[in-house]
Structure formats: structure tokens, C-alpha cells
Amino acid sequence: MQQTVLASLVRQAKGTELLLSLLREEYSLLRKGRPDEVTGLEMDIQELVRQLVREREFLIRVLERAGRGRLADFLAGVDPERRGEFEAWRARIIAHEQESARQTSVNAELAMALWEQSGNLLRHFQNQVVPRERNTYTAKGTWGSRPATATMVRGRL
């Protein structure tokens, strides 16, 4: 039982460490402006989060089968000399999760800023293309007045 719990904690700690590494890589790709690579990496991050959730659910089921509702209840029954190992892995998981949450927040802010910047740039280009004056030459080469908004083109075949 103790080996199963310890193995689960080790897997979770290594998984959260990998998650933090992937989030940092995502940040660097966002900074470099590589959206295709960010998309692929985001899929990997989502899969890793799913696996971490499954691992956490597995640990909860193991603890419930043993009659322990929480990890703290389980650790209360472990020898004090061995408890330090469990606590160390648990502390690593908590530290990685907190750092991952901070990195996720930074990544989200950067992604939103890039999205907003792209939208503003697109609006700027659209405003540059739209004729400023309503009076322009028509398709027949005559001077005509037309609305500044887009309209349907009509013609004969």
C-alpha cells in the first residue's frame, strides 16, 4: 500500500514537473511568434493534464479503499522516518502546481495580448484599404457616388 501511494506521488511530481517545462516552452514559442507549434504543444499539455487527473483519481481510490479519506490521514499512519519521503514528494507536487499556475497565467496574458494586437492590426489594414471618399470612378469609368461599405457586384453575362 505504501509503495503504491509513493509511486503515485512520484509519478504526479514528475508529471507536474513536465507540465511546468511544457508551459515554459509554450511561453517561449508565443514570444517567438510560432502559432502552429504552440497549437501542437497545447494539445500535449491538455493530454498531460488529463493523465495527471487520472493519476490523482487513482490515488484517491487507493486511499478510499484503505479507509483513508485523504493523503494527510494516510501519512498520519506512516512511520515518522519514512513519512519524510512522502512529504518531500508531496511538497514537490505542490511547488510545481503553483509554478505551473503562475506560468499558465503569464501565457494566457501573452496570448490575449497577441490576439488583441492581431485584431488591431487587421482593423488598421482594413481601414487603409477602404476608400476614404465616397466619390470614386465607377466600373464604366464615370465619376459616381457610392456608399463606403461593401455592396453586391451586379453585372451581365
Secondary structure as the mmCIF struct_conf table of DSSP 4:
data_model
#
loop_
_struct_conf.conf_type_id
_struct_conf.id
_struct_conf.beg_label_comp_id
_struct_conf.beg_label_asym_id
_struct_conf.beg_label_seq_id
_struct_conf.end_label_comp_id
_struct_conf.end_label_asym_id
_struct_conf.end_label_seq_id
HELX_RH_AL_P HELX_RH_AL_P1 GLN A 2 LYS A 32
TURN_TY1_P TURN_TY1_P1 GLY A 33 GLY A 33
HELX_RH_AL_P HELX_RH_AL_P2 PRO A 35 ARG A 65
TURN_TY1_P TURN_TY1_P2 ALA A 66 GLY A 67
BEND BEND1 GLY A 69 ARG A 70
HELX_RH_AL_P HELX_RH_AL_P3 LEU A 71 ALA A 76
TURN_TY1_P TURN_TY1_P3 GLY A 77 GLY A 77
BEND BEND2 VAL A 78 VAL A 78
HELX_RH_AL_P HELX_RH_AL_P4 PRO A 80 VAL A 129
BEND BEND3 VAL A 130 VAL A 130
BEND BEND4 ARG A 132 ARG A 134
STRN STRN1 ASN A 135 TYR A 137
TURN_TY1_P TURN_TY1_P4 ALA A 139 LYS A 140
BEND BEND5 GLY A 141 GLY A 141
STRN STRN2 TRP A 143 SER A 145
BEND BEND6 ALA A 148 THR A 149
#
